[in-house]
Amino acid sequence: MSSQMMKRLILWTPALTIGLWEYVRHAFLLPYLSMDMGNLLAPIIVFVISMTLLAKLFKMMEDTEQKLHEEKRSKALLEERERLAQELHDGISQSLFMLAVKVDRLQQAPSEERDEQMTRLQGAVHHVHDNVRQAIANLHMKQEETDATWSELFMRMIEEIKADATWEPAVDWQLDDEEMTMKEKLTLFSCVREALTNISKHAHATEVQVCAATTDKGFECKIVDNGVGMLEDPFHVPGKYGLRMMRDRVHNMGWSLSLYRDNQHTVLAIKGG
């Protein structure tokens, strides 16, 4: 039975019950029941019929809603696995290929160039390791989402970042995420973590701010640091897979991402609606 049909039955059951009772009373029971007794029995009969029939309908609606919830959750899990598969392909797979190329170059390089080639090779290895850790962290977060709220996961991530950084981020999180889907929350979560990880590794910052708020058109999230900034467009620097994947992830959600300098601060802003 469809949910639309169940809603109609729930709406019409009391009216049909009282109508049928009034017909039976006037057609067959009027000689045996007084008007007062009939009026007294009417709400009792409606209540009994409603409790008997509507209880089953409500149970059917709850079961239907539960199935829809499970289907939606399964779809969200599948979409997240597909996103992780894309990250593994675009990030780790490509990094491993470049790693193999660098190993070949190292073997063929003259002795005076091997130190430089070795440095590049070490950087590639660290990059692959970072990508693997990112993918594993995403998987762990997905497994824990049923046991922890969005805020708990976010603050846990902040604590993990603080443990490896020399700064403590100032957090102003005023985002009303009730209307956000799980996919949107996970995407924003991953972007904030990627941004903070990059600051910790490369920016040499002493102050970091993370703020997010709901706007008329959706939301805006900013990560601000007083680090060394960027000498060139980071989205076109070779080896900067993390930022490019963040940009692609944001654009796939229909959001916008900007990275700029403002009063000696680097600002990464994500806007969604």
C-alpha positions as CSV (number, residue, x, y, z in Angstrom):
1,M,0.0,0.0,0.0
2,S,1.4,3.4,-1.0
3,S,2.0,6.2,1.6
4,Q,-0.6,8.3,-0.3
5,M,-3.3,5.7,0.1
6,M,-2.5,5.2,3.8
7,K,-2.7,9.0,4.4
8,R,-6.2,9.0,2.7
9,L,-7.4,6.1,4.8
10,I,-6.1,7.8,8.0
11,L,-8.0,11.0,7.0
12,W,-11.2,9.3,5.9
13,T,-11.5,6.5,8.6
14,P,-13.1,8.6,11.4
15,A,-15.5,10.3,8.9
16,L,-16.5,7.0,7.3
17,T,-16.9,5.4,10.7
18,I,-19.2,8.0,12.1
19,G,-21.2,8.1,8.9
20,L,-21.7,4.3,8.9
21,W,-22.6,4.4,12.6
22,E,-25.2,7.1,12.0
23,Y,-26.7,5.2,9.1
24,V,-27.0,1.9,11.1
25,R,-28.4,3.7,14.1
26,H,-31.1,5.5,12.2
27,A,-31.9,2.6,9.9
28,F,-31.9,-0.3,12.3
29,L,-31.2,0.7,16.0
30,L,-33.4,3.8,16.4
31,P,-36.2,1.8,18.1
32,Y,-33.8,0.3,20.5
33,L,-31.4,3.1,21.3
34,S,-32.2,6.5,22.7
35,M,-30.7,9.6,21.1
36,D,-28.5,10.2,24.1
37,M,-27.2,6.7,24.2
38,G,-26.5,6.8,20.4
39,N,-24.6,10.1,20.8
40,L,-22.6,8.6,23.7
41,L,-21.7,5.4,21.7
42,A,-20.7,7.4,18.6
43,P,-17.3,8.7,19.9
44,I,-16.6,5.3,21.6
45,I,-17.1,3.4,18.4
46,V,-15.0,5.9,16.4
47,F,-12.2,5.6,19.0
48,V,-12.3,1.8,18.9
49,I,-12.3,1.6,15.1
50,S,-9.6,4.2,14.8
51,M,-7.4,2.5,17.4
52,T,-7.8,-0.9,15.7
53,L,-7.4,0.2,12.1
54,L,-5.3,3.3,12.3
55,A,-2.7,1.7,14.6
56,K,-2.0,-0.8,11.8
57,L,-1.8,2.0,9.3
58,F,0.6,4.0,11.5
59,K,2.8,0.9,11.8
60,M,2.8,0.5,8.1
61,M,3.8,4.1,7.6
62,E,6.6,3.8,10.2
63,D,7.8,0.7,8.4
64,T,7.7,2.5,5.0
65,E,9.5,5.5,6.4
66,Q,12.2,3.2,7.9
67,K,12.7,1.5,4.6
68,L,13.0,4.9,2.8
69,H,15.5,6.0,5.4
70,E,17.6,2.8,5.0
71,E,17.5,3.2,1.2
72,K,18.6,6.9,1.5
73,R,21.4,5.9,3.9
74,S,22.5,3.1,1.6
75,K,22.6,5.5,-1.3
76,A,24.7,8.0,0.7
77,L,27.1,5.2,1.6
78,L,27.4,4.1,-2.0
79,E,28.0,7.7,-3.1
80,E,30.7,8.1,-0.5
81,R,32.4,4.9,-1.6
82,E,32.3,6.0,-5.2
83,R,33.9,9.4,-4.1
84,L,36.6,7.6,-2.2
85,A,37.2,5.3,-5.2
86,Q,37.6,8.4,-7.4
87,E,40.1,9.9,-4.9
88,L,42.1,6.7,-4.8
89,H,42.2,6.7,-8.6
90,D,42.9,10.4,-9.1
91,G,45.3,10.8,-6.2
92,I,47.0,7.6,-5.1
93,S,47.0,5.8,-8.5
94,Q,48.5,8.8,-10.2
95,S,51.0,9.3,-7.4
96,L,52.1,5.7,-7.6
97,F,52.6,6.1,-11.4
98,M,54.7,9.2,-10.9
99,L,56.5,7.4,-8.1
100,A,57.4,4.6,-10.6
101,V,58.6,7.2,-13.1
102,K,60.8,8.9,-10.5
103,V,62.3,5.5,-9.5
104,D,63.2,4.8,-13.2
105,R,64.8,8.3,-13.5
106,L,66.7,7.7,-10.3
107,Q,68.2,4.5,-11.6
108,Q,69.2,6.2,-14.9
109,A,70.3,9.5,-13.4
110,P,74.1,10.4,-13.3
111,S,75.6,10.2,-9.8
112,E,75.7,14.0,-9.5
113,E,71.9,14.2,-10.0
114,R,70.9,11.3,-7.8
115,D,70.6,13.4,-4.6
116,E,68.1,15.7,-6.3
117,Q,66.2,12.8,-7.7
118,M,66.2,11.1,-4.3
119,T,64.7,14.2,-2.7
120,R,61.9,14.3,-5.3
121,L,61.3,10.6,-4.8
122,Q,61.0,11.1,-1.0
123,G,58.5,13.8,-1.6
124,A,56.5,11.6,-3.8
125,V,56.5,8.8,-1.2
126,H,55.3,11.2,1.5
127,H,52.6,12.5,-0.8
128,V,51.3,8.9,-1.5
129,H,51.4,8.3,2.3
130,D,49.3,11.4,2.9
131,N,46.7,10.3,0.3
132,V,46.4,6.9,1.9
133,R,45.9,8.4,5.3
134,Q,43.3,10.8,3.9
135,A,41.4,7.9,2.4
136,I,41.6,5.8,5.5
137,A,40.4,8.7,7.6
138,N,37.4,9.2,5.3
139,L,36.5,5.5,5.7
140,H,36.8,5.6,9.5
141,M,34.6,8.7,9.6
142,K,31.9,7.0,7.6
143,Q,31.9,4.0,9.9
144,E,31.5,6.2,12.9
145,E,28.8,8.5,11.6
146,T,26.0,6.4,13.2
147,D,27.6,6.7,16.6
148,A,28.6,10.4,16.6
149,T,26.9,13.6,15.7
150,W,28.3,15.9,13.1
151,S,29.5,18.4,15.7
152,E,31.3,15.6,17.6
153,L,33.0,14.4,14.4
154,F,34.1,18.0,13.6
155,M,35.5,18.7,17.0
156,R,37.2,15.3,17.1
157,M,38.9,16.3,13.8
158,I,40.0,19.6,15.2
159,E,41.5,17.9,18.2
160,E,43.5,15.5,15.9
161,I,44.8,18.5,13.9
162,K,45.8,20.3,17.0
163,A,47.8,17.3,18.2
164,D,50.1,17.6,15.1
165,A,50.2,21.4,14.8
166,T,52.0,24.2,16.6
167,W,48.8,26.3,16.7
168,E,45.3,25.9,18.1
169,P,42.6,26.9,15.7
170,A,40.0,29.4,16.8
171,V,36.6,27.9,15.9
172,D,33.4,29.8,15.3
173,W,31.0,27.3,14.0
174,Q,27.5,28.8,13.6
175,L,26.4,26.7,10.7
176,D,22.8,25.3,10.9
177,D,23.4,21.9,9.2
178,E,19.9,20.5,9.8
179,E,19.0,21.0,6.1
180,M,22.3,19.6,4.8
181,T,22.5,16.1,3.5
182,M,25.0,13.6,4.8
183,K,26.9,13.9,1.5
184,E,27.1,17.7,1.9
185,K,28.3,17.4,5.5
186,L,31.0,14.9,4.6
187,T,32.2,17.0,1.7
188,L,32.5,20.1,3.9
189,F,34.1,18.0,6.6
190,S,36.7,16.7,4.2
191,C,37.5,20.1,2.8
192,V,38.0,21.7,6.2
193,R,40.3,18.8,7.2
194,E,42.3,19.1,4.0
195,A,42.7,22.9,4.4
196,L,43.9,22.5,8.0
197,T,46.3,19.7,7.1
198,N,47.8,21.9,4.4
199,I,48.2,24.8,6.8
200,S,49.9,22.5,9.3
201,K,52.3,21.1,6.7
202,H,53.2,24.1,4.6
203,A,52.0,27.5,5.9
204,H,54.2,27.9,9.0
205,A,51.3,29.7,10.6
206,T,50.9,30.7,14.2
207,E,47.2,31.7,14.0
208,V,44.3,29.8,12.3
209,Q,40.6,30.5,12.3
210,V,37.8,28.3,11.2
211,C,34.4,29.9,10.9
212,A,31.1,28.9,9.3
213,A,27.7,30.4,9.3
214,T,24.3,30.0,7.6
215,T,23.5,32.7,5.0
216,D,20.4,33.6,3.1
217,K,21.5,31.6,0.1
218,G,23.0,28.6,2.0
219,F,26.3,28.7,4.0
220,E,29.8,30.1,4.0
221,C,32.8,28.5,5.6
222,K,36.2,30.2,5.9
223,I,39.6,28.9,7.0
224,V,42.0,31.8,7.7
225,D,45.7,31.6,8.6
226,N,48.6,34.0,9.0
227,G,51.1,31.8,7.2
228,V,53.6,32.4,4.4
229,G,50.9,32.4,1.8
230,M,51.2,31.4,-1.9
231,L,53.9,32.4,-4.4
232,E,51.9,31.1,-7.3
233,D,48.5,29.6,-8.1
234,P,48.4,26.5,-5.9
235,F,45.8,24.8,-8.1
236,H,48.4,24.7,-10.9
237,V,51.4,23.7,-8.9
238,P,52.6,20.2,-9.8
239,G,52.0,17.7,-7.1
240,K,49.3,19.7,-5.3
241,Y,46.6,17.0,-5.7
242,G,44.9,17.7,-2.4
243,L,43.8,21.2,-3.3
244,R,42.7,20.2,-6.8
245,M,40.7,17.3,-5.4
246,M,39.1,19.7,-2.9
247,R,38.2,22.1,-5.7
248,D,36.7,19.3,-7.8
249,R,34.8,18.0,-4.8
250,V,33.3,21.5,-4.1
251,H,32.4,22.1,-7.7
252,N,30.7,18.7,-7.9
253,M,28.4,19.8,-5.1
254,G,27.5,23.0,-6.9
255,W,29.4,25.1,-4.4
256,S,32.2,27.7,-5.0
257,L,35.7,27.8,-3.6
258,S,38.1,30.7,-3.5
259,L,41.7,31.0,-2.2
260,Y,43.2,34.5,-1.7
261,R,45.3,36.8,0.5
262,D,43.7,39.4,2.7
263,N,45.7,41.7,5.0
264,Q,48.6,39.2,5.3
265,H,46.2,36.3,5.8
266,T,45.4,33.5,3.5
267,V,41.7,32.8,3.2
268,L,40.1,29.7,1.8
269,A,36.3,30.3,1.5
270,I,33.7,27.7,0.5
271,K,30.2,28.9,-0.3
272,G,27.2,26.6,-0.8
273,G,23.5,26.9,-1.3
